[in-house]
């Protein structure tokens, strides 16, 4: 799915319900990448391009545990994406 952020940035995200993981990409990734855990945010990792070490995405574990139970899942995931990109992007 694509989402337009309040910063006019377009990102792509995909939720895998089987693994309960959310993948957020700021741009298409074609080469090797590496991850870095985000301090004080267990289960959230920044994804970097191996070539120039720029941040290209965010990976989130245990998504269901982070969602608000009182709104629809798709809307809750979009809100989670927006919040994480604003905090980490």
N, C-alpha and C positions, 0 to 999 in steps of 0.2 A: 504494500500500500504506500501511497505517497501522501505527504502532509505538508502544507504550507504553514510555516511558523510565523509568529508575530514579528520576527526579524526579516521577513520576506525570503527566508531561506527555504528551499524545498529539500526535504529529506525522504528517504525510503525506509520503511520498517516492515518487519515480518515477524509474526508471532507463531511459534511452534507449540501447539497445545500438548503434544505428546511429551516433549521434553520440558514444557513450561518455561520456554526461553524466548526472549525478545531480542531481535537483532535490529539495530538502528544504524543506517549508513548515511553519511553526509555526501557521499559521491560514490560512483561505481568503483569497485576494487578489483583490479586484475592481477596484481602481483602479491608477493608474500607480505604477511602482516604479523604483528606481535601484539600481545595484550599486557595491560598493566592494571592491577587491582586498584580500585578507588578507596583511599583510606576513609574509614568511618562510614563506608557504604557497602556492607557485606553483600557479595553476590553480584556486584556491578563492576564491569571492567571497561576501560577505554581501549579502543583498537587503533593501532598505528600502522602506517605504511612503513615497510622495512627499508625502502629506498631513501626516503627523506624524513622519516620519523614524524610526519604530520598526522594528527588525529583524523581518522576516517570514519570512526563509528563508536558505538557503545553496545555492549552485550549485557543482558540482564538475566539472571537466574531467578527462579521462584517468583515468577510474575504474578500468579494468582494471589500470593500472599501480600502483594503490594497494591492490589486494586481495591477500590472502594466497592463494597458489596451492594450499595444502594443505587448504582447506576449500571446501565448495560455494559457488557464486557468490551465491545468495540469502542465505545465512548471512553471508558475507563483507560483502555490501552492508549488511545490518542492523547488523553490528558497526561498519562505517565510519560509518554514520549516527549511531549512539550516540556514538562517539568525537568526531565533529565537533560535534555538538550540545553535548556536555559542554564542549568546548574553546572554542566560539565563541558558544553560545547564551545 
